[in-house]
Amino acid sequence: MKKILLVIMLFVVSNSLSAQSANGQTAAKYQGLKIVFQLTSADTVIHQTLMSQLKNYYSVAPDTKFEVVCHGGGLNMLLKKTCVIQDQIKMYADQGVSFVACEFAMKKRNVTKEDLVDGAGTVISGVLEIAKKQQEGWSYIKL
């Protein structure tokens, strides 16, 4: 009976160490990534999906840098009056995710910086920001 318990304990410890090693290898594999997302959709389901994706990405690559550039309909995600994920944006912004609104889109829609959720910033041009990030080696993802 003692041998069986010993084997079970060794199995459990082995699996635990193996899982920890795999997570460490995964984090190392994705170290140094920089990703810029372009958000042009006002669809709140897409906004919520982005938050789920960020949670997943951080679980395997916590050192990844992210920037979410919002323009067109995507600007709605950063507006206090239309945002359904304000707490999550603030939480991820506090972790280093950059959420930025295009000032050209803001001007076209008569939006001020005060209209933006906590944790959001601005850039002069969403498209130019994305192009600059790509030039700096950031990977581009369109949402």
N, C-alpha and C positions, 0 to 999 in steps of 0.2 A: 504494500500500500504506500509506503514511504517513497519507493522508487517511482510509482506512478505520479504522486504529487510533485516530486522533484522534476520529472520529465515535463509535466504540465507547467510548472513554474518556469523552467528553462525555455519552453516554447513561448510563453507569454512575454518574457523578458526579451527574447530574440526578436519577436515580432515588433515589439515596442522600439527597440533599437533600430531595426530595419526601417520602420516608418519614419523615425527621426532622421536617419541618414538620407532617405529618399527626399524628404522635405528640404534638407540642406542642399542636396544636389540640385533640386529644382530651382531653389532660390539662386544658387550660383549660376545655373544655366541661363537665367534671365536677367542677371545683374547688368546694370548700365543701360537698360532700355529706356527710351523716351518716346512717348506716343502722344500725338495730337489728334483729337477727335473734332470733326466738323459736324455741327448739329444745325440743321436747317428746318427741322420738323417741329410743328406745334403739338404733335401727338403726345399726350402725357404717358401713354403706354411705353413709348420709346424712351422717354425721360426716366421712367421707373426701371426699365430694362438696363439703361446705362448704369444706374446705381447698383443693380445686381451684378453687372459685369465688373464694375470697379471693385466690389467686394471680392469677387472671384479672383481677379488679377492680383489684388493685394495679398490674398491668402497664399499665393505661390510665388509672387515676385514683389515683396514689400518695398524694395528700393526703386521701383520703376517710377519715372516722372511722367505725369499726365497733365495735359492741358485740354480743356473742352472749349472750343470756340463756337459761340452761338451767334447766328445772324439769320435774317429772314424770319421764318416761323419759329426757329429755334430760340429766338430771343425770349419767347414766352416762358421758357424754362427758368429764366433768371429774373422774371418780373414778380414782385411780391404779390400782385393781384391775381396772377394766373398759375403760379408755381405750386405744384402739389408735393414737392420733395424738398422744401426749404431746410428742414432739419438735417437731411442727408447731405445737401450741398454744403452747409456750414461744417458738418463733421468732416467731410472729405477735404474741404478747403483748409481746415485746421491741420489735416494730415499732409498738406502740401499740394493737393490737386488745384490747379489753376482753372477757374471758371471765368471766362471773359466774354463780354458782349461787344459786338461791333458798333462803334460810335456812328458809322454811316447809317446802319439799320436803326439805331436809337433815334437819330435825328429825323429820319424819314417817318418814324412812328410817334414822334414827340415824346420820347422817353428820356427821363433824366437819370443821373446816377443814383439819386435818392429813391427811384422806383425799383432799383435792383435789390435782390435778396442779399442778406448778410453773407459775406464770403466771395461775392462776385466782384470782378474788376472789369476794366474796359481796355480795348485796343482800338486804334484809329480805324483799321480795316480788318475785317475777319479774314478775307481771302489773302491779303498781304501778310497777315500774321501766320497763316498756315504755310504760305510759300517760304517765309523766313525760317520757320521751324524746320521745314523739309531741307532747306539749304544747310541748316545746322546739324542735320543728321537724324532728325526726329522721323519716326514712322507715321504715316498718315492713314487714318481710318475715317471713312464717311459713315455717319449714322443714318 
